[in-house]
Amino acid sequence: MTFGEKLYELRKSSGLSQEQLAEKCSVTRQSVSKWELGQGYPETEKLLVLCRVLDVDLDYLLRDEIASQSAPSRQAISNPYQPYLGKWVALLLNDIDFGAIPLAAITAMNDDYVVFEMKGKMGVIKTADIKTISEAIISKKKASALSPIEIFDLRNGDNPYKLLIGKKCAIKLRRDFAPSIFSGSVSVAWLPSTEIIAITDQNMTVLYKDKEMLIRAGDVFTIIEN
């Protein structure tokens, strides 16, 4: 089932009209109609609202091959960084070029990924690529200017990269991968201002400098929304 088909069935089973669902998502009825017809795709925050309103998990909405939620329930998350969920942190990373993120809000995680917000933009990194997380030292003045942290559910098996489909992002490639593809004046470490078109568990299709490109998911170090 496609995203639009699932959205249509979930809306009908919830007894909601397109107008009612649109109101809950703060969009127009035409937007909901386009989503159901496969002519458009909700933004990240609207996806999270849909999950809450329709009482489904994000993975179900985003995975076309899943036709029902009859599969066995996933195991509880055992990510060792879970105590930092909903906190402002500093991250030390396993990368020579991009060694640290001095201030980020942890908004979601499962056993494989940590989702963070940095300067109002979403980022995703694999748990295995984090050396350490520590609570950030923030002055009272700076703390008063920070936005409240909104956390959301990310179950084991969910792929948070899919939250960035349709968005312009900066993609940090693993050092051993990049030189085999790029050369000359092009940075081998980052793909800046790259639109993510589609994502599977194995690959992601992106649009970089008006050219479509396929990248193995395993060759991505981190993705940060522009």
N, C-alpha and C positions, 0 to 999 in steps of 0.2 A: 504493500500500500504506500502511496505517496503521502507527503506531508499534508497536502490539501485534502486528500480523501480521508485521512485520519482526523483532521480538524473538523471536517463536515460531520463525520459520524459521531465524534465526541460532543460536538455542539448540539446535534439533534438528540442524542441520548441524555444530555443534561437539560433538555427542554428549553434551550435558549434560541431566540431568533438571532439573525445576523445583527440586527440593530442592538439587541441586548448585549451580545458579546462585544460589539464595537464600543458600546458605552463603558463597559468594564475595562477595556483596553485603552480607552481614550483615543480612539481612532474613528474614522468614518465607516459606515456600513459598506461602502465601496471597497475599502481596504480589506475587510473580512472576506468579501466576495472574491476579490482577486487572490487572496491567500488560498481559498478553497479551490479555485480554478487553476491554481498553479501558475498564476500570472504575476505573482509578487511573493515576497518573503518578509516576515516580521523582523524588526530590529531585536537586538538581544534583550532589552528590557521588556519588550512585548512578549517575547517567547516565555520569559519567566512569569509574566502575568497569566499567560495562557495555561501554563502548567498549574498554577495555583487555582485558577478559576475552574479548569476542567478536571482537576485532581488526578493528573498524570505526571510521570517523571519526564525530564528533558530528553533522555535517551529514547524513549518511546516516540516522541514527536519527531526526532531528527533522523532516526534510522528507518529508511524506507522498507527494509526487508522484514521488519518486525510487524506482524499482522495482529498480534494480540499480546496482552500482558499475562498470559497463562504460564510463562516460563517460571522456573523456580526463583524464589526471591534471592537477591544478591547478598553476599556476606557483608557483615558490618565493616565499616571502614576502620582500618588499623594504622592509618598514617601516623608516624611518630610526631609529626608537626601539628597534629590536630589541636593541641592546647593553644596554638597561636591563631586559630580561626577567629575572625572578627577583631583582630588587633593590628596596630601599626607596628611594622617590623623592619629590620634591616636584614638583607639576605646576602650571604657570601656564596658565590656560584663556582661550579667546576668548569671554568672557562678562562683561558688566558686573556682573550680580548675583552670580554664582558664579565669582569670579575665580581661585581657587587651591585646591588640595588640598595641605596642607603635608606630609602623610605618608601614603603608600600603597605597597602592594606590587604590583608588576606581575606578574600570574600568567599572562597569555596575550595574544597579539596576532596579527592578520593585517594586510594592507595597509590595511584600512578601519577597524578597531576596536582599541582597547586595553582589556583587562579588568584591573581592579585590585581589591585588597582593602583596605578601610579599616575599622579597628576590628572586624575579623572579618566584615565584610559585603561582598558582591560589588558592584562597580559596573562600568558600561560607558560608554565615551565614544568618539566617532569620532576617528580620527587627525587629521582636518582641523580639529578643534576644540581641539587642543592647541597652545599657543604654544611652550612649552619644557618639557623634562623635565630635571631635574638630580638627582644622587644626594643623598639626604637626609643632613643632618648630624645624627648620632645619638650621644648620649653612651653611654659603656660601660654605665652603669647602665640606661639605657633600652633599649639593644640587648639586654641579657640578658633583658628581659621580653617581647621580641617573639617571636612564633611563627615557626617555620620557614616559608619561602615554598614553597608547592606549585604548581608550574607545570603547565600542561596544553597539549595541542596544539590550535591553532585555525587551521585551514587557510583559504586564500583562498576566499571564497564562503560560509564558515560565518557564521551570524548569531548572535552571543553573546547578544542580547536573549532568545533562546528559552530560555536557561538559567534565566531568571527567571520562566517561566510557572508560575502557581500560587502565586507568592510575593507578599507585600506589599512594595511598594517606594515610594520617593519619586521622582517623575518631574519633571525640570526641563525646562520647555518653552522653546522659543526665544522671545525677547522680542517679535518681530514677529507671532507667532502667538497668544499667550495672550490679549491684550486683546480679540480679536474673539470669544472664546468665554465668558470669565468677566468678571464685574463685581461691584460692591458689596464686601462684606466678604471675598470669596473671593480668595486670593492668585493673581495671574495668573502668577507665576513658577514655583511648585511645585504639584504634585499630591501631597500627603503621604498615606501609608498607602493606597496604591492597589494593588489586586490585578490582576495581569496575567493575562488569560484566554486570549488567543490572539495569535499574531504571524505576519505574513507579511513578505515583503521590502518591501511597500508600506505596510502599516498594522499597528496593534496595537489590540486590543480590551481595554479595562480596565474594572474595576468601581470607581467612585469615589463615595463617599457613597451606596452601595447602588443606584447607577444605572450602567447599562452605557454606555460611551462609546467611540467609534472615533477614533483619532488617527493622522494620517499619520506614518510613521516619520521622515520628513524634518523634522518639526516638534519632534522630541525632541532635546534637547541632551545630557542624560545620565540614566541610571537608576541608582539606588543602592538596594540591598536594605535594608529596615527592620530 
